[in-house]
Every structure is written in structure tokens, then in C-alpha cells.
Amino acid sequence: MFNRIESFVEENLNPLYRAHYALWIYWWPVWRSAYSGSQIRKYWDKFGLVKPGQSFLDYGCGTGCFSLPAAKIVQNAGTVYALDCFPRQLEITKKRAHKAGLANIVTMLSDEKVQLDDGSVDVVWMCDVFHELMQKRQVLEELHRVLKPSGILAIYDDWTDKVPAFTEGLFVEDSRDRKIILLKPIS
Ligand SMILES: C[S@@+](CC[C@H](N)C(=O)[O-])C[C@H]1O[C@@H](n2cnc3c(N)ncnc32)[C@H](O)[C@@H]1O
């Protein structure tokens, strides 16, 4: 199904949309590597979010701009699950991980369900994805399921103000700063 969606986007959309699509696909990693990625990762340090040995889910990983740095921090005792709904993003993430010699990144193709056990993840990282989610509540329920009771869901987005409207009974706010909100799962 996902491949069919990609083919549709590539083959049928008008040239303007195609240019916009190409801009995001090809320039986004450049923008992330050159500037915004390191700025956003300062929040990892500020909140002590990523640590060696963790199970880290990068939900909506895109081309892996956060999956790769996370994999370096969690080291081989930990695992980064890089999940996205577009196969092309995952292919790029895989290639980048291979090139960087990182063997602790597992890619996952999905637009909602996470193929991981209940209570198995330390951190869910969702950067610039929340506003794109069609099924926000369903995705949050799934993230609640896979997080350990001591785990953290970190959402970086322009829409963090809208997050609490979808988290009732699932998460409580732990901390917040500008565009990032950290949430703890409710047991
Ligand atoms: C703006 S990009 C952000 C990528 C990456 N997190 C970053 O900050 O560089 C949003 C990503 O979320 C993915 N995405 C959107 N909706 C999704 C869903 N329901 N499930 C999984 N991934 C999704 C898109 O395919 C895209 O790769």
C-alpha cells in the first residue's frame, strides 16, 4: 500500500506539488544536518533524554536525522527503532546508518501500529510529526502501549499547545520548553 502511495505522489501530482515534494525529500536532511538538528538536540541534553542502553523509538523518523545521533548515544547496548510511513525515508535512513557504521538501528514501516512489545520502550521521540498525524489519538494510544511506565514521550512541534487535547487518560505533562513537550505515561 505504501509503495502505491509513493508511486502515486511521484507519477500523478502536478509539477508544482512535485517540486515541493522534492524540496522536502532532498533539502530537509540538508537543513537538519546544517543547522536545525543540532539546535533541537540541545533539548536532549537539557532534559537528559537520551542515554546509553535505551530503547529509543523515533516515530516519523524521516531520513534519520535524529535516529543516527540517537543510535550513537544509546550505543550497542541500546536500540533505535526508526519508524516512518514512507519506504523511501526508511531506505535513506538505512543507507545513512550503514554508511555511519551503525548497527543498532531497526527500521519499521507503519503509519500507526508499532511492532514492539507492551512496555518495552524508554523514549519515544516525535519531531515535527505530530501536526502531520491523521489519527493522533490512535497513534498516542499505541505509543502509550509500547512505553515503559518510567518512559517518556517527547514531542517537538509547532503544535505542542494542541497535544493535551489528545492525551487525556494516556499521558501527563512532565515538562515543556518552547516547541517541546515531555509527557509521562499514566499507568
Ligand atoms: C516533517 S518530517 C520530520 C522527519 C524527522 N522527524 C525530522 O524531524 O527530521 C515528518 C515525517 O513524519 C512521517 N509521518 C507522517 N505521518 C506519519 C504516521 N502516521 N506514521 C508514521 N510516520 C508519519 C512522514 O513520512 C515524515 O517522514
The ligand as a Gaussian input file, in Angstrom:
#p B3LYP/6-31G(d) Opt

LIG

0 1
 C        8.477000      16.754000       8.724000
 S        9.044000      15.113000       8.623000
 C       10.048000      15.013000      10.089000
 C       11.077000      13.924000       9.993000
 C       12.012000      13.817000      11.202000
 N       11.287000      13.505000      12.401000
 C       12.775000      15.103000      11.377000
 O       12.414000      15.895000      12.253000
 O       13.746000      15.317000      10.629000
 C        7.601000      14.168000       9.142000
 C        7.760000      12.687000       8.962000
 O        6.666000      12.031000       9.597000
 C        6.253000      10.965000       8.783000
 N        4.861000      10.653000       9.137000
 C        3.761000      11.405000       8.934000
 N        2.662000      10.789000       9.383000
 C        3.076000       9.608000       9.896000
 C        2.418000       8.488000      10.511000
 N        1.096000       8.473000      10.706000
 N        3.149000       7.437000      10.916000
 C        4.497000       7.425000      10.715000
 N        5.186000       8.446000      10.125000
 C        4.489000       9.519000       9.737000
 C        6.444000      11.491000       7.371000
 O        6.527000      10.452000       6.430000
 C        7.741000      12.258000       7.512000
 O        8.869000      11.448000       7.247000

